[in-house]
Amino acid sequence: MLDISRYLIIDKQADFTGIFNVTVQNDTLRIGNMLKILVYPLESKECMQKMELVHYLEARGIDYRSASVPKHYYQSYSKEFLEKY
C-alpha cells in the first residue's frame, strides 16, 4: 500500500488535500489520519516509507503530527512508542 501511495502522491502528484474516508461516527479522515493508523516497527522499511510520505506532505502543509492517535492504540502500544510514531 505504501508503494502505491508514494507513487500516486509523490511521483504522480495526486491531490491529497481532500477527505479520504468518513467513519461510522461521521468523522472525516484526511491523509494525515490515514497515515496515523498505519503502525509499523520504528526501524522497519515500511515505517521509513511512511515517514517519507509524512515529510513530503508536511512540506506541503499537511500536519501529520496533529492527527490524533486512535484511542485503542494506547492499550496496545507503549506511550514512548506512540510519541515517536
C-alpha positions in Angstrom: 0.0 0.0 0.0 2.8 2.5 0.8 4.4 1.9 -2.5 1.2 2.8 -4.3 0.6 5.8 -2.1 4.1 7.0 -2.7 3.8 6.6 -6.4 0.5 8.4 -6.6 1.3 11.2 -4.1 5.0 11.9 -4.8 5.6 10.6 -8.4 2.3 11.5 -9.9 1.5 14.4 -7.6 -2.1 13.3 -6.9 -4.3 15.6 -4.9 -4.1 14.6 -1.3 -5.9 17.6 0.3 -9.5 16.2 0.3 -11.4 13.9 2.6 -10.4 10.2 2.2 -12.9 8.5 4.3 -15.9 9.0 6.6 -16.2 6.9 9.7 -19.4 5.3 11.1 -19.5 8.2 13.6 -19.5 10.5 10.6 -15.9 11.8 11.4 -13.9 12.7 8.3 -10.4 11.3 7.8 -7.8 13.1 5.8 -4.4 11.7 4.6 -2.7 12.5 7.9 -5.3 10.5 9.8 -4.9 7.6 7.3 -1.2 7.6 7.8 -1.5 7.8 11.5 -3.4 4.5 11.7 -0.6 2.7 9.9 1.7 1.3 12.6 5.0 -0.3 11.8 8.1 -1.1 13.9 10.1 2.1 14.1 13.1 0.8 12.2 11.2 -1.1 9.6 11.3 -0.4 5.8 7.5 0.3 6.0 8.0 2.9 8.7 10.7 4.6 6.7 8.4 4.7 3.6 5.6 6.1 5.7 7.8 8.8 7.2 9.0 9.7 3.7 5.4 10.4 2.8 4.9 12.3 6.1 7.8 14.6 5.4 6.7 15.2 1.8 3.2 16.1 3.0 4.4 18.2 5.9 6.5 20.2 3.4 3.2 20.9 1.6 1.2 22.0 4.6 -0.3 18.7 5.8 0.2 18.4 9.6 0.6 14.7 10.3 1.5 15.4 14.0 -1.9 17.0 14.7 -3.8 13.9 13.6 -5.0 12.1 16.7 -3.7 8.7 17.7 -6.6 6.2 17.7 -7.6 5.7 21.4 -7.4 1.9 21.3 -3.7 2.2 20.3 -2.9 3.3 23.9 -4.0 -0.2 25.0 -1.7 -2.0 22.5 1.4 0.2 22.4 3.6 2.0 24.9 3.4 5.7 25.4 7.0 6.1 24.3 6.3 4.3 21.0 3.3 6.4 20.3 5.2 9.6 21.0 7.8 8.7 18.4 5.4 7.4 15.8 
